[in-house]
Amino acid sequence: MIPLVAAWAALWGLFTMLMVTTHGTPVASAAVTSFQMMVAASIAAVPAYRFTQWRPLPHPFRVTFIFEQLAAAAVFSVSWFLLISGLQSLVLGHRVLVLGPGLAPFLATGMWLYFAVAGVAYSLHAQRRAAELQANAARTQLAALRAQLHPHFLFNALHTVVQLVPTDPKAAQHAAEQLAEALRTTLDEQRDTLPLADEWAFVERYLALETIRFGDRLVLQVDIEPDAREAMLPSFALQTLVENAVRHGAGPRPEATRVGIRAWREGRNLKVTVVDDGGGASIESLRAARTGGIDRLRERMRTLYGDSARLELGNLPGSGFTAALTIAQDDDG
């Protein structure tokens, strides 16, 4: 609304200046007259804007579009002339026709105003269309990445169940039940972002599944601060980091592996860290590798947040691996 008012105010100033410099009209009188002209133009601009919505720019361009715009400009100009005359008649208390420098120049100015209004309108339509296309592309990309993440999780979870079948059938049955609950959440979850509390509820199911397989070899340390639970993050973000720690930290080791999960608010940022004391990985291999889940998480974060989120991976001194997620929250987030 403010840019719209500013635009009409600029036109008001321009018309006032033209009346003063070209016709020698006193400033006060020119300001009043030009104000009436801008009020009439803003009223006539409403149907003109609707017309640009009804007749968008054709692709490919058609010559008939030019004639349609000329006809619309003529209608706008006549309407503008009648509106100005009507406003002036109300002010003076009797019927008048405001001709200004003459009917032809007056109507030509009206047509120029229409093309100015139509140009702005078509520019806004194009910007809105571009924003919609960008948003649709982002939603499509997010849906594709999420669809890729589901089979990734399913493969790893099924691997856990298969490993238990020959050694502990009862545990395998329990794991299959846990997997069913986790998969139900995976398939039902359609949000691109969600509160950390909802994400953690899913991660708990996943960890219950992995605890069945690893037993005492998997030691969990969880510290999620209350003020972080309502903060928003990409769906399956925490699950991806935890899964990476369990499979690549605890998976290869016969001894116990500690996995620490921490989340807190730091200013307007949500901070999440997942740390394990497994074998770690070289920085060179981390830079060269494109691990499925981590790589997709980075892509989703880039699409959702741009530069407002980051994921940092690295080794701990001695041994182990750390993943640190930072996501800027909205003011009401």
N, C-alpha and C positions, 0 to 999 in steps of 0.2 A: 504493500500500500504506500509506504513512504517513497520508494522510487517513482511510483506512478504520480503522486502528488508533486514531487520535485520536477518531473518532466513537464507537467501542465504549468507549473509555476514558471519554468524557464520559457515556455512558449508565451505565457502572459507577459513576461518581461520583454521578450523579443517583439511582440506585437505593439506593446506600449512604446518602445523605443522607435519602431518604424513609424508609428503615427506621429510621434513628436518630431522626428527628423525629416520625414518626407512631407507631411501635411501641415506641420507647424501647430499641431494641436497642443494645448496646454497639458502639462504632465498629469494633473489630477483628472482632467476629462479623458485623456487618453487611457489612463489606468482603469477608469470605470468602464469605458467602452470595450477595451480589450478584455477586461475581466468577464463581461457579458458574453463576448465572443468565445472565450475559453470554456465558460460554463455550457454554452450551446454545443461546442465541439465535443466536450466530454460526454454529453448526453447522446449525441449522434454517434459517438465512438462505440457505444455499447452494442448496438445492432451490427456495426461494422466489424467489431471483434467476433461476434457470433458468426458473421458471414465467412470470415477467414477460417473458422473452425469447420464450417459446413463445406467450404470449397478450399481444401488444403492445396499446397503446392503439388502439381501433378508430376509423377515420375513414370515415364519420361515426360518432358515438358511439352505442352500442347499450345498451339497458337490461340485456340479459343479461350484459354485462360486470360490472355491479355485483354480480349474484348469483354470478358466477364468483369475484370478489374476496372476497366474504363466505365462500364455501366454502373458498377457499384460506387465508383468515385463520383459520377454525376448525381446519383441518388443521394449520396452523402452531402455533396455540395448544396443541392437544393434544400435538403432537410436542414442543414446548418443555417442557410439563409433564412428559412422560415422560422427556425427556433430563435435566432437573434432578433428577428422582427417581432416575434411574439413576446420575448422578454422585454424588449424596449417598449412595446405597447403596454405591458403591465406596469412598467415604471412610470410612463408618462400618463397613463390613464386613458389613452385613446389609440386607435389602430394606426400604425405607421409601418412603412417598409424601409428598412435600413439598406441603402444602396452603396454607402461608402464612396469609393472613387468611381463607382459605376458597376452595373450588374455583371458585365463580363469579367472584369478583374476580380470582383468579389467571388463569383463562382469558380474562377480559376484557382483562387486562393483556397477555396473549399476543397477542390480536387487535390491540391497539393497536401492539404491536411490529411485527407483520406489516405494518400499514399504513405505519409509519415506514420499514421496509425497502423495501416496494414503491414508496413515494413517491420515495425516493432512487433506486431502480433505474430507474423510469420517467423520472425526470429525467435520469439518465445516458444512457439510451437516446435520449431526445430530443436531448440535446447531441451525441451521437455521430452521430445521423441528420442533424442540422443541419450538422455538420462534413463529413460525407460529401457532402451536397448542395452545400455550398460548394466542396468540392474538385472535384466533378464539373463544376460550373459553370465553375470556373477552367480545368479541363482542356479543356472544350468551347470556351471563349473562346480559349485558347492555340492549339488546333487550327485554329479558324477564322482567327485572325490569321496563323498559319503558312501556311495554305492560300492566303490572300490574298497573302502575301509571295512565294510561288513564281511565280505568273503575273507579278508585278511584276518579278522578276529575269529571268524568261524573255523578257518583252517587251524589256527593255533589252539583253539579250545577243543576241537575234535581230536587233535593230536594228544592232548592231555588225557582224554577219555580212552583213546586207543591204547596208550601206554599202560593204563591201569587194568585193562581187561584181563590179560594173562596172569598178572601178579596179585590183583586184589579185586575180584568181581564185585563185591559189595561196595567198595569204594568207587568203582567204575559206575555202578548204578546211581550212587549218590551224586557223583560228578555229572552224570548225564542229566539228572534232575536240576542241578544247579545251572548247567548249560542251557537247558530249556528256558529257565527263568531269565537268564542273561540274554538269550536270543530273542525272547519276546520283547524285552526292552529295546534291543538293537533294531528290530523290525518296526516297532511302534514309534520310536523316536524320530520325528520329522523336523525338529527344531534345529536351526543352524547354531544358535547359541542358547545356553540354558544356565540357571543358577548352579553354582558349585555344589550346593546341597544335593541337587538332583543327580549331577554327575557322580558325586561320591557314593550315592546309593547304588548306582550301577557298578562302580569300581569295587565296592564291597562284595557284590555277588561274584565278580570276576576273581577277586582274591580268595573268596571261599572255595572256588573251584580249584585254584592253583594250590591252596593249602592242602587240599586232599591229596594232591600228587606229591608235593614236596615235603609235607609233614614238618618235622622240626628243622629241616634245612632252610626253611623260609621264615625269617624273623621280621615282623612288621613293627614299625614305629610311626605312629600317626599323630600329627599335631595340626588340626584345622581350627583356626581361631573363629569364634562366633561371628565376628563382623565380616569375615570373608565368605561365609556360607551363601549369602545372597548375591555375591558378585557374579558377573556373567563371564562365561568363557565358551569356546567352541565345543559343541557336543563331541564326546569321545576324546577330548584333548588329554585330560588326566589319565584316562584309561590307556591311551597310546603310550604315555610316558611310563606308567606303571608296568604295562606289559613289556616294554622294552627293557626295563630294569629286571623284571623277573626272568624273562627268557634269556637275556644275554649276560645278566649278572649272576643270577642263581642257577640257571639251567646247566651251565658247563661244570659247576663245582660240586664235589662230593660233600664238602663241609658246609656249615651253616652260612647263609648270606643275609645280611641285614639290609632291608629296604626302608628308607625313611621318607615319609610323605609329609610335607608341611605346606600350609597355605595361610596367608595373612594379607591384610590391607596395609599398604604403605602410601599414604596420601591418597591420590585418586587411582592408584594402580593396584591391581590384584597380583600378588606374587605367589607362585607355586614352585616348589622344588621337589624333585624326586631323586634321591641319592641312594646308591648301593655300594657295598664294599666288596664287590666282585673283582674280577680280573682287570677291569678297565679296558681301554682301547687307545691306540696311538692317535694323536691329533691328526697326523697325515691320513690315516685310514678314515677318520671321521669326516674329513674334508672331501675325500674321494668317494666315500660310500653314499649311496642314495637309498637308505633303508626305507622300505615301503611305507610303514605307518608314520614314521617321523617326517619323511619327505612330503607325504600328503597333508600332514598337520601343518607344516610350514606353508604349503600352497593355500590351504584354507585360511590360515591366519593372514596371509598377504591379501587375499580377496576380501576378507571380512574387515580388517583393521588397517591395511596399508602399513604405514610406519608407526602406528600406535601400539604395536605388539611385537614382541621378539621372543625367540627361543634360543637359549644359549646352551651348548653341550660341551662337556669337557671331562678330563680326568681329575680325580682327586690325588693329592700328594700320596705317593706310595702305591695305592691301589684303589680301585673303585671308579665310579662314574657318576656324574651329576648332570641333571637337566633342569634348567631354570626357565620358567615361563613368566613373562611380564605382560599384562594386558591393561591398557588404560580403560577406565570405566567412564561411562557417561555421568553427567552431574547427578542424575537420579539413580545411577547404577550402584 
